[in-house]
Amino acid sequence: MGGQWIGPRRQQPHIWRAVERFGLSTHPQRYAGRRVLDLGLPGMQPVYYCSDIPSGLGFVALLVTQIFLWWVNFNAYVRVKGRLFTRPAATSTLVKFMGFLRWVPVKESQKVAPLALACTLVRGVFGVEAEQLSWPHFLRYVSSAGGVERLATIRNGFQETVLDDGAQQICTRLLEEIESCGGRVYTNECVSQCELMESTCPSKCDEVVLHTVASSGVCKKWRAARVVFAVPPTKKAKIHFLGLPKHLRLQAEATLSVQRRRSMGCIIKSVVCYEAAFWLEAGFSGEVICAPTQKAPVFNIYDHTQSGSPKLVCFINGDFAQFWSGEHKRERRKQAVLAQLGSLFGESALTPDDYLEKDWVADYYTGGCPVGCFHPEISDEEIDMLCTPIGPIFWAGTETAESCQGFMSGAVQSGERAARQILQSFVQDERPCYGNIKGRG
């Protein structure tokens, strides 16, 4: 019920190394067959197409969309990756989209579909609406992906391959490796406070003391020479940092100020199981992208058939995920999803063999998914702070990744980067801390 897609090896090498290391199986995401695109625009009917391009939108709309993609990629490459010209302005992604389209010399009516497609991309990738997302953050995301097309397509994109039996296998295998090396993993332990304790002994490093509260209500203290925070930004912002010396305190306050102006994307994921893949028999690929409404909240759908077991995976994204979130709406939510599937694929969709869902908006430990999103007032300079260590405190998590930000491969890459930073900090530390650290296991 969590992450399921990975991109090609050349695009996402970090996660592929983990997949191959643990011998996990994969299969290609199905995209052959008729796809459905319904932008919900007045006077525009749903578009049915079989190629990578929704040809039913018309030549001019497609041309404007392609120019728009080139413009986004140019900004991501030049302003973010190349650091040329001025940095991107602190504003919303929607404002920049509309500002660009004002300069395109076509009729206003021919700009409506390209703008709707652009907002659809943001809603699908980030789980928020375009007016809620920082423009500098959007460009960094595109830059780390290697182009906006990788975020929007299945073939040669970040949804090209599905992990059989889910991504949780990677966590389980890593847990087994840690325990086989004598390490321990504690779950359901929320960090409430992080305190830096200056050592009075010259032969020892300064220590970090973490205060945690278990789900049972038991409070504990943990001591470490270094600590890495890889939790979602919304959880990171709730941790109290104490005991930092003045030169670190100012940096920490600035970093945490940025973290607090971040929110998680909103997605509710459903997997609907059937006896037969009636959508494939009717010539559909199973892929649907549509403008959600109060009665039809599903934003996109994909074929999720595995090992001969027909399934559809459905997503409610953005504002509608916030509206439909909550345990008390579970049954109504299910009926709304099934009714929408029935309107798309016929009466066979109304009677599934099984229905599973995960309300990620209500998840206590993440507060949403798939990624932390910056609000429009955040500047590009402020985003730079998120990877900079604060003394013995280091940052990881997919939001801090240099490549494939927001994806599992980015999470792995950020962990490797944080590990290198920690090892380098030990090398630079003149005091003999190694034996002390090793002794703690």
N, C-alpha and C positions, 0 to 999 in steps of 0.2 A: 504493500500500500504506500510505499515511499518511492524513491528514485528508481527508474527502470531503464533509462536510455543512456547510451554512450555513443560518442562519435567515432569516426575513423581513427586508426592508430596514429597516423601522422598528425592528426589534430589534437588528440587527447592521449598522449603517450603515458602519462602518469597513472591514469586509472587502468589502462590496458596492461601495464606491468603488473598491477595487483591482480587483475583478472586472470592473466596467464600464470602468475606465480601460484595461485590457489587452484588452478585447473578448472575454472568455472565455465559453464557452457553458455552460449549466446545464440541468438537467431536474428535474421534481418527483420526490421520493421516492415510490415506489408504496406505498400502504397499503390500496387497495381489495381486498376479498376476505376470506376467513377468516383470522384471526390465531390463534396458539396461545400459551397461557400455561400453563406447568406449574411450579408452585411447589414440587413435590416433597414436599408435606406428606402425612403418613399419612392414608389414607382419602379423599384428595382427588384426583379424576381431572383430567387436563388440560382446560382451558377453551378452547372454540372460540367466537370472537365476531367480529363484523364492524364494530362501532362503535368509538369511542374508549375506551369503558368496558368492561372485562371483566365483562359482566353475569352470567356463570356463577358468580361468587363468592358471590352471594346479596345480598339487599338490605341486611342489617345490616352485613356486611363492607364493602360499598361505602360505606355511610353513615359508618362509622368511618374509612374511608380518606379520605373527603372532609373530615371534621372534622380529621383529622391534617394534610392539606394546608393547610387554613386556619390551623391552629396554627403550622406551619412558616413560612408566609408572614407571619403576624403577627409572629413573633419576628424574622424577617429584616428586616422593614420598621421595626419599632419599636426593637429593640435594636441593630441594626447600622446601618441607614440613618439612622434618626432620632436615634440615641444617647439614647433615653429609657430611664428606669428603669436597672437595673443592667446591666452588660455580661454577655454570655453566659458561663457558667461554663466553666472549662477541664476538660473531661471528654470521653468518647467519644460519638460520635453514637448508637451503639447504646444506651448507658445513658440518654440523653435520650429516645430513642424509647420504651424500655420504661417509663421514669418517667411519660411522658405517658399511655401506654395504661393504666397502673394506675388512672388517675382516670376512665377512660371507663366509664360504668355499663352494661356489657353482659357477657355470659358470657365467661369466659376463652377458651373454644373459638372464640368469634367474634372474638377479637383476634389469633389466630394468622396468618390470611391478611393482614390489614393490616400487621402487623409484617414478615412475609416480603416483602410488596410494597415496604415502605420500605427494607429491606436490599437488595432487588434494584435499586432506584433508585440507591443508593450504589455498588453494585458496577458497574453499567452506566456511570454518569457519571464516577466517579473511578478505577475499576480497582483498588479496594481494598475490604476488608470493612468493615462499619459499625463494628465494634469497634476498628478501626485508625485511624479518622478523627476529627480534632478537631471538636467541636461548633461552636466559634466559626468555624472554617474553612468548615464546611458552610453555616452561615448566611450568611457573606460571599459564598460562591459563589452561593447562591440569591438574595441581594440584588442581586448584580451582573448576574444573569440577568433580573431583573424578575419573579421568581416561580418556584416549583418546577415548575409545569405546563410551562413552556417547556423544561425539562430532560427531561421525561418523555414528551412527545408529538411526533408527526410533524407533523400539521396545526397550523399556527400556532406551531410549536415550532422548536427549534434543529436538527432533522433534516428540515426541510421540503424543502430543495433540495440536489441533488447537483451537484458540479462535474464536468462532463465531462472525462475524461482526467486527473483528479487535481489536487490542490492544488499539486503541485510546479511547475506552470506559472507560478504567481505568483512563486516564488523565481527561476525562470529569467528571467522578464521583468524583475524588479528587478535581477538581475545584469547584464542587457544595458544597462539604464539607467545603472547605476553605471559600467560600463566606457565607455559612450559619453560620460560626463562626465569621463573621465580617471581615474576611481577604480579600485581593485583589490580583488578579493575572493580571500582565501587560504583554502582548505579543508584539512582534515586537519591543522590547527595547534592543538594543545591548549595553553591557557594554564596554566602551572604556578605562576607567581609574578607579583604585581603590586606594584611598588615606587614610592613617591612620592618624587621627587627635588626638593628645594627649590632654586630657581634663585638663583644668586649675583648674577645681573645684574638690576637693578631694572626694566629695560625688557622683561623676558621673564617669562612665566608659569611657575609650577611645572610640572614635567613628570611624566607617569606613564610608567614603563618596564614593559612587559610582557615576560615571558620565556615563550617557547613551545617546545614540542617537536613536531616534525613526525612524521608516520607513518614517515618514513624514518629517524628518530632524530636528525636535525639540529636543533640548538638555535639559536634566534634571539632577538634583542632588538628591540622596537618602542617608539618614543617617541611620545608624544601629549600634547596639552594637556588633553584630556578623554577619558574612556573610558566606554563603556556596556557593562555585562554583561547580555546577554540569553540566556545559556545556561541549561539546566535547573538547578534548585536543587542537585541532587546533585553536579553538576560545579562549580558555584559554591563549594560548601562545601569542595572539595579545593584551591582556590587559596590560596596563601600571600600575605598582604598585609603588606608591610614598609615601613618608613620613614615611617609615619604619625605626625604630631605627637600629643602626649598627648590633646588635646581631641578629635581624630578617632579615636584609637586605641580609646578607651573605647566610642565609638559603633560602630566597626567590629567590635569583639569581641562586643558585644551582638547586632548584626545577624547576624554569622556564626554565633553560637551558636544563633540561631533557625533559620538555614538548615540547620545540621547535624542538626537534629531534624526534618528533612523527608525524605520518601522519594518516589520516583516511583510512579505507578500501574503496574499490571502488565496488559498486554494482548498477546495474540498474534492477529494478523489473517490470515485466509485468504480468498482469492477462488477460488471453484470454478466452472469454465466448463463449459457443457453445450451439446449440439446443439439441444435443445428446452427450452422453459420448462414442463416437465411440472407444476410446482407451480401455475402460473397456469391451466393447462388443467384442473386438478383443483379450481379455485375458491379456492386459497389465495393470500394476498397475498405470501407469502414471509417475513412477519415472525413470528419465534418468540422467546419469552423463556422460559427454563427454568432450573431449579435444576441446576447442573452436578454431575457425579459423577466418580469416578476413570475410569470407562470411557466416560462421555459428557461430555466436558469443555466442550463449546460452551455458552456462556451465552446469546448471542442471535444471530439470523440475520435478514438483510434481503434483499429482492430487489435485485439490482444490475445488471439488464439494461440495456444501453446499445447504441444503434444496431443493434438487432435481434440482439445477441449475448447470449444468456441466461446469467446469472451469479447466484450466491448469495454474499453476503459473510458470513463467520462470525467471531465473536469469542470467545476464551477470556479470561476476566477474573479478576482478584483472585488468591486463593490458588492456584487451579487453573492460572493462567497461570505462576505461579512454579514449580509442580510440573512442568508440561509443558515449560518452557523448556529450551533447549539444543540444539545441533546434533545431538548423538548421539540425540536423541529425535525427529528430524524425520520419519522414516518411520513410526514408531509413532503419532506425532501425526496424521499424514495419515490413517492407517487408522482412528483413533478418530473423527476428524471425519467421514469418509465413512460410517462405520458409523452414527453418530448421524443424519446426513442421511437415510440409508436407512430408519432406524426412523421418521422423521418423514414422509418423502415417498415412500417405496417404493423398489423395487429400481433404478429408473432413476437414483437419486442415487448409486449405488455406482460407476458407470463414467463419470466426467467426461472431457471432452475435454482439460482442462488443470487444474492445481492450482497456485496461487501462494500464498506466505505470507510474512509478515514477523514475526519474533520480536522484538518491541520490548523485551522484558525483557532480551534479550541484546545490544541495540544499544549500542555503545561510547560514542557521543556523547550519548545521551539517558538510558540506564539504565532506560528504561521509557516509558510513555505512559498516558493523554493529558496528565497534569498532575501537578505536584508536590503532595504531600499532607502536611499537618501531622499529627503524632502527637497523641494525646488530651491530653497534658499542656501543650500550647501555649495561652497565654492570648490573649485578643483584643488586649490592649495590646502584646504582643510582635509580633503580625502587623503592627501599625502601622509598625514599623521598616523594612519591606521596600522602601518606595518613597522613603525619605529619602536624598538624596545624601550621600556622605561626601567632602567636599572636591571634587576633580575627578572622583570616581568616581560613576557614575550607574547606576541599575538599571532594567531593562526585562524583557520576557518576559511571557507571558500570565498567569503567577501573580501579577504585580504590577498587573494591569489594574483599572481602576475599573468597567468594564462588560464583560460577557461573559467573565468570568475563566475560563481553561481552554480557551477556543475561539480560533479563528484571528482573529476580530474583536477579541478582547481583546488578542491579540499586536500587532496593528496599532495599536490605541488606546494601548497602553503605550509603543510606539516613538514615537508622536507626542508623548506626554506627556514622555518623556525628552528629546526634541529641544527642546521648549519650555523645559524646565529648563536645558538647556545654553546655549541662546541667552540666557536670562535671566542665567545666571552670567557670561557675557561682558559683558553690559550693566552688571552690578554690579561687575565687575573694573575697578579704576581704572587698571591698567597697560595700555599699548597692545599687546595681544596679537594683534590681528586679522591684521596683516600676517604675523606669524610663523606663525600657524596656516594661513593661506592658502598661504604658501610651501611648506608640507609637502604640499599637495594633499589 
